[in-house]
Amino acid sequence: MIALLGGLGAALAWGTGTFCSARSSRSIGAWSVVAWVMLFGLVANLVVIAVGPSLSPGSLGATDIAWMLVSGLGNVVGLILEYTALRRGKVGVVTPVTSTEGAIAAVLAVAAGEALGVAPAGLLAVVALGVVLAGVAPEEATPDQHKLAALGLAVLAALSFGIGIFATGHISESLPVGWAVLPPRVVGVAVVTIPLLLSRRLRLTRAALPLVVFTGLAEVLGFVCFAVGARDSVAVAAVLGSQFGAVAAVAAFFLLRERLTRLQLAGVALILAGVAALAWVTVV
């Protein structure tokens, strides 16, 4: 039950944050969005640590530090790829593809020792088919939407996210939650925010400000929920957390009036159904 609630909480937080980042990335660019999201997220993360049960992560070995670095880099690289994809493509296509991060993390968890039956393996194949349909389906080209490039970036983002959240789930077993979710914020500020600030390439508009603030807070909240759930089961929390794709796609349909072709809708439906069914068989 803890993994279930943690995963669903992460899905809601990440989904609303992704929708906001899609709008802000189209106005100030993916790199600036990541920079601000990481900065505001770091502030929120430090508050979580301050009010948490432990102000110290305890003794950290070389292995712990390595996992934290993988967690940080996986999330930051994934966000840059995802936000770039959202700037070029439709939210309704990009987010279902990136939401396969949960399946990737689940596979890694299985490889690390968690059990996976025939049904989950078959559902992963369904998800993969959905990714193909969502990407190859024909649609009317527009100057600011490059379908194939957006799809490729979304696939790479899913891989990066999957590795990152698996690492987060791994370290959440031995670290306080606030410390377990801290690495992406530290890495993001160090390698994205500070360099952009020093080179005077960090952009922000009045319209984008509330969006990046909300996204930064949502990212931290989502990771806190996931880290708590991962203590019970990394695979379950990861797969349920990947439902953020459905949250963002529905928001884009109603708020951005995005329209997809029938084949794309079929692909998106396969992805979402496959992820949902995978979540179900994993939980039961």
C-alpha positions as CSV (number, residue, x, y, z in Angstrom):
1,M,0.0,0.0,0.0
2,I,2.9,2.4,0.8
3,A,4.4,1.8,-2.7
4,L,0.9,2.3,-4.3
5,L,0.2,5.6,-2.6
6,G,3.8,6.9,-3.1
7,G,3.7,6.0,-6.8
8,L,0.3,7.7,-7.3
9,G,1.4,10.8,-5.4
10,A,4.5,11.0,-7.6
11,A,2.4,10.6,-10.8
12,L,0.2,13.5,-9.8
13,A,3.0,15.8,-8.8
14,W,5.2,15.0,-11.9
15,G,2.3,15.1,-14.3
16,T,1.2,18.6,-13.3
17,G,4.8,19.8,-13.2
18,T,5.5,18.4,-16.7
19,F,2.5,20.2,-18.1
20,C,3.7,23.5,-16.6
21,S,7.2,22.9,-17.9
22,A,5.9,22.2,-21.4
23,R,4.5,25.8,-21.4
24,S,7.5,27.4,-19.9
25,S,10.1,25.6,-22.1
26,R,8.4,27.0,-25.2
27,S,9.0,30.5,-24.0
28,I,12.4,30.5,-22.3
29,G,14.0,27.3,-23.6
30,A,14.7,23.9,-22.0
31,W,18.0,24.7,-20.4
32,S,16.7,27.8,-18.6
33,V,13.6,25.9,-17.4
34,V,15.8,23.1,-16.0
35,A,18.1,25.7,-14.3
36,W,15.2,27.5,-12.5
37,V,13.4,24.2,-11.7
38,M,16.5,22.9,-10.0
39,L,17.2,26.1,-8.2
40,F,13.7,26.4,-6.7
41,G,13.6,22.7,-6.2
42,L,16.9,22.9,-4.2
43,V,15.4,25.5,-1.9
44,A,12.3,23.3,-1.3
45,N,14.5,20.2,-0.8
46,L,16.6,22.0,1.9
47,V,13.3,22.8,3.7
48,V,12.3,19.1,3.5
49,I,15.7,18.2,5.1
50,A,15.4,20.9,7.7
51,V,12.0,19.7,8.9
52,G,12.8,16.0,8.5
53,P,13.8,13.6,11.2
54,S,17.6,13.9,10.4
55,L,19.7,16.8,9.4
56,S,22.6,14.5,8.5
57,P,22.7,11.7,5.9
58,G,25.0,9.7,8.2
59,S,28.2,8.0,7.0
60,L,28.4,7.8,3.2
61,G,30.6,5.2,1.5
62,A,31.9,5.4,-2.1
63,T,29.1,3.2,-3.3
64,D,26.5,5.6,-1.8
65,I,28.1,8.6,-3.4
66,A,28.2,6.8,-6.7
67,W,24.5,6.0,-6.6
68,M,23.7,9.6,-5.6
69,L,25.6,10.8,-8.6
70,V,23.8,8.4,-10.9
71,S,20.5,9.6,-9.4
72,G,21.4,13.3,-10.0
73,L,22.7,13.0,-13.5
74,G,19.9,10.7,-14.6
75,N,17.2,13.2,-13.5
76,V,19.0,16.3,-14.8
77,V,19.8,14.8,-18.2
78,G,16.3,13.4,-18.5
79,L,14.7,16.8,-17.8
80,I,16.9,18.6,-20.4
81,L,15.9,16.0,-23.0
82,E,12.2,16.0,-22.0
83,Y,11.9,19.8,-21.9
84,T,13.6,20.0,-25.3
85,A,11.2,17.4,-26.7
86,L,8.2,19.3,-25.2
87,R,9.4,22.4,-27.0
88,R,9.4,20.6,-30.3
89,G,6.5,18.1,-30.0
90,K,3.1,17.6,-28.5
91,V,2.6,17.0,-24.8
92,G,0.2,14.2,-25.6
93,V,2.9,12.3,-27.4
94,V,6.1,13.2,-25.5
95,T,4.8,12.5,-22.0
96,P,3.4,9.0,-22.6
97,V,6.8,8.1,-24.1
98,T,8.8,9.5,-21.2
99,S,6.4,7.9,-18.8
100,T,7.9,4.5,-19.8
101,E,10.7,5.5,-17.4
102,G,8.7,3.5,-14.8
103,A,8.9,0.3,-16.9
104,I,12.6,0.9,-17.4
105,A,13.2,1.4,-13.6
106,A,11.1,-1.7,-13.0
107,V,13.2,-3.8,-15.3
108,L,16.3,-2.6,-13.6
109,A,14.8,-3.4,-10.2
110,V,14.0,-6.9,-11.4
111,A,17.6,-7.3,-12.7
112,A,18.7,-6.3,-9.2
113,G,16.6,-9.0,-7.6
114,E,12.9,-8.1,-7.7
115,A,10.6,-10.7,-9.4
116,L,9.0,-10.2,-12.8
117,G,6.6,-12.7,-14.3
118,V,5.5,-13.4,-17.9
119,A,2.5,-11.0,-17.8
120,P,4.7,-7.9,-16.9
121,A,7.2,-8.8,-19.6
122,G,4.4,-9.0,-22.2
123,L,3.0,-5.6,-21.0
124,L,6.4,-4.0,-21.5
125,A,6.2,-5.2,-25.1
126,V,2.8,-3.5,-25.4
127,V,4.2,-0.3,-24.1
128,A,7.1,-0.5,-26.7
129,L,4.5,-0.9,-29.5
130,G,2.7,2.1,-28.3
131,V,5.8,4.2,-28.4
132,V,6.4,3.1,-32.1
133,L,2.8,4.0,-33.1
134,A,2.9,7.3,-31.3
135,G,6.0,8.3,-33.2
136,V,5.5,7.0,-36.7
137,A,1.9,7.9,-37.2
138,P,1.5,10.7,-39.8
139,E,0.4,14.1,-38.8
140,E,0.3,17.6,-40.2
141,A,3.7,19.2,-39.8
142,T,4.0,22.6,-38.2
143,P,7.1,24.8,-38.0
144,D,7.6,24.5,-34.3
145,Q,6.8,20.8,-34.0
146,H,9.4,18.2,-35.2
147,K,7.8,14.8,-34.5
148,L,10.7,12.4,-35.0
149,A,13.2,14.6,-33.2
150,A,10.7,15.0,-30.3
151,L,10.1,11.3,-30.2
152,G,13.8,10.4,-30.2
153,L,14.5,12.9,-27.4
154,A,11.5,11.5,-25.4
155,V,12.9,8.0,-25.7
156,L,16.3,9.1,-24.5
157,A,14.7,11.0,-21.6
158,A,12.8,7.9,-20.6
159,L,16.0,5.9,-20.5
160,S,17.8,8.6,-18.4
161,F,14.8,9.0,-16.1
162,G,14.5,5.2,-15.6
163,I,18.1,4.9,-14.5
164,G,17.8,8.0,-12.3
165,I,14.7,7.0,-10.4
166,F,16.0,3.4,-10.0
167,A,19.1,4.9,-8.4
168,T,16.9,7.2,-6.2
169,G,14.9,4.2,-5.1
170,H,18.1,2.3,-4.3
171,I,19.5,5.0,-2.1
172,S,16.2,5.8,-0.4
173,E,16.5,2.5,1.4
174,S,19.5,3.7,3.4
175,L,19.2,7.5,3.5
176,P,16.6,9.9,5.0
177,V,14.0,10.9,2.3
178,G,15.2,14.5,2.1
179,W,18.8,13.4,1.4
180,A,17.7,10.7,-1.0
181,V,16.0,13.1,-3.3
182,L,18.6,15.8,-3.0
183,P,21.2,14.7,-5.7
184,P,19.3,15.9,-8.8
185,R,18.9,19.4,-7.3
186,V,22.6,19.7,-6.4
187,V,23.8,18.3,-9.7
188,G,21.3,20.5,-11.6
189,V,22.3,23.7,-9.9
190,A,26.0,22.9,-10.3
191,V,26.0,21.9,-13.9
192,V,23.1,23.9,-15.4
193,T,22.0,26.9,-13.2
194,I,25.4,28.3,-12.2
195,P,27.0,28.0,-15.7
196,L,24.0,29.7,-17.3
197,L,24.0,32.4,-14.7
198,L,27.8,33.1,-15.1
199,S,27.5,33.2,-18.9
200,R,24.4,35.5,-18.7
201,R,22.3,33.0,-20.7
202,L,19.8,32.3,-18.0
203,R,16.4,33.5,-19.2
204,L,13.2,34.2,-17.3
205,T,10.0,36.0,-18.1
206,R,7.1,37.2,-15.9
207,A,4.8,34.6,-17.4
208,A,7.3,31.7,-17.0
209,L,8.1,32.5,-13.3
210,P,5.1,30.9,-11.6
211,L,5.4,27.9,-14.0
212,V,9.0,27.1,-13.1
213,V,8.4,27.7,-9.4
214,F,5.5,25.3,-9.4
215,T,7.5,22.8,-11.5
216,G,10.4,22.9,-9.1
217,L,8.1,22.3,-6.1
218,A,6.3,19.5,-7.9
219,E,9.5,17.8,-8.8
220,V,10.6,17.6,-5.2
221,L,7.2,16.5,-4.0
222,G,7.1,13.8,-6.6
223,F,10.5,12.5,-5.7
224,V,9.6,12.5,-2.0
225,C,6.5,10.5,-2.7
226,F,8.4,8.1,-4.9
227,A,11.3,7.7,-2.4
228,V,8.8,6.8,0.4
229,G,7.0,4.3,-1.9
230,A,10.3,2.8,-3.1
231,R,11.2,1.8,0.4
232,D,8.3,-0.7,0.0
233,S,8.9,-1.6,-3.6
234,V,11.0,0.2,-6.2
235,A,9.2,-1.5,-9.1
236,V,5.7,-0.8,-8.0
237,A,6.4,2.9,-7.1
238,A,8.3,3.4,-10.4
239,V,5.5,2.0,-12.6
240,L,2.7,3.8,-10.8
241,G,4.7,7.0,-10.8
242,S,5.0,6.7,-14.6
243,Q,1.3,7.5,-14.7
244,F,2.4,11.1,-14.8
245,G,2.2,10.8,-18.6
246,A,-1.6,10.3,-18.4
247,V,-2.0,13.3,-16.1
248,A,0.0,15.6,-18.4
249,A,-1.6,14.3,-21.6
250,V,-5.1,14.9,-20.2
251,A,-4.2,18.4,-19.1
252,A,-2.8,19.2,-22.6
253,F,-6.0,17.9,-24.2
254,F,-8.3,20.1,-22.2
255,L,-6.1,23.1,-21.6
256,L,-3.9,23.3,-24.7
257,R,-6.5,21.8,-27.1
258,E,-3.9,19.4,-28.5
259,R,-5.3,17.0,-31.2
260,L,-3.7,13.7,-32.3
261,T,-4.3,11.4,-35.2
262,R,-6.1,8.1,-34.8
263,L,-2.8,6.1,-35.0
264,Q,-1.2,8.5,-32.5
265,L,-4.2,8.1,-30.2
266,A,-3.9,4.4,-30.5
267,G,-0.2,4.5,-29.6
268,V,-0.8,6.8,-26.6
269,A,-3.7,4.5,-25.5
270,L,-1.4,1.4,-25.7
271,I,1.3,3.2,-23.7
272,L,-1.1,4.3,-21.0
273,A,-3.0,1.0,-20.9
274,G,0.2,-1.0,-20.8
275,V,1.6,1.1,-18.0
276,A,-1.7,0.9,-16.1
277,A,-2.0,-2.8,-16.5
278,L,1.7,-3.3,-15.5
279,A,1.0,-1.3,-12.4
280,W,-2.0,-3.5,-11.7
281,V,-0.3,-6.9,-12.1
282,T,2.7,-5.6,-10.2
283,V,0.5,-4.5,-7.2
284,V,-1.6,-7.7,-7.1
